[in-house]
Amino acid sequence: MPNIKSAKKRVLVSERNRIRNKAWKSAVRTVRNNVADAVKSTSAKNAKEALSHAYEVIDKAVAKGVLHKNAAARRKSRLATKVLALSAK
């Protein structure tokens, strides 16, 4: 533990942010898996609903500063490609 007051505060703040970032990253992974499961079940309706929810979670992660906007766009694009491939069949 640091001795300087501002350094002590930075340790506490960085730990708080680490936990929050971890929770959001976990949520993003969960919705990605939900979309993948919906695509495997070959239900276009379920896949589109899961994709919509995934977009919401990913956009919120960007707003919180957990993901970079380009990383979020890449993830959303990859998920959309899987869902579109399913609906094209």
N, C-alpha and C positions, 0 to 999 in steps of 0.2 A: 504494500500500500504506500502510495507517495506521501511525502511530508507536506508539500505545498497545497494550500487549500484549493486552488483552481485545478490542480492536477487530480486531486481527490474527486472533485466534481466531474471532471472529464471521464474518470474511470466509471463513475456511477451512470453518467449519461450514455456512455458508449455501451455499457452492459444493457441498459434499458432498450437502446436502439437495436442491439444485436438480437434480443429476444423478439422484438416486434418484427424485425426483418425476417427472422427465422419462421415466424408464424405466417407471414404473408407468402414467403417462398413455398412453404408447405401447402398453403391453400392453392397456389398456382399449380403445383404438381398434382394435387388432388383433382382439380377440375380437368387437367390434361388427361389424367387417367380415366375420368368419368366420360370424357368425349371418346377416348379410345374404346372403352367398353361399349358405349352406345353404337359406335361404328361396327364393332364385332357382332353385335346383336342384329345387325342389318335392319334396324328400324330407323328410317330417315327422319321421322317425326321426333323420336327421342334424341337422335344425334343433333338435330337442329336446336332443340331445347337445351341440350348440354353445351352446345357451342355458344349459344346466347349467354348462358350463365358464365361460361369460361371467359367470354369477352368482358363481362362486368367485373369479374374478379381481377383479371389482368389489368384492366384500365384503372381500377382502384389501386392496384400495386404500383402503377406508374405515378398516380397522384400522390401516393405516400412517399415516393422516392425510393422504393425498393427495387424496381426494375427501370432500366433505361427505356425511353420510348421506342428506340429502334429494336431493342431486344423483345419488347412486347409485340411490336408489329410483326417480327419474325415468328414468334410463337403463335400469334393469332393466324398468320398466313398458313403455317403448317397445319394447324387444326382445321382451318377452313378447307384446305386442299383434301384432307381425308374425308370430310363430310361431303364435299362436292363429288368426290369420286364415288361415294356410296350412292348419292342421289342420281348420278349419271347411269348407274347400272340398271 
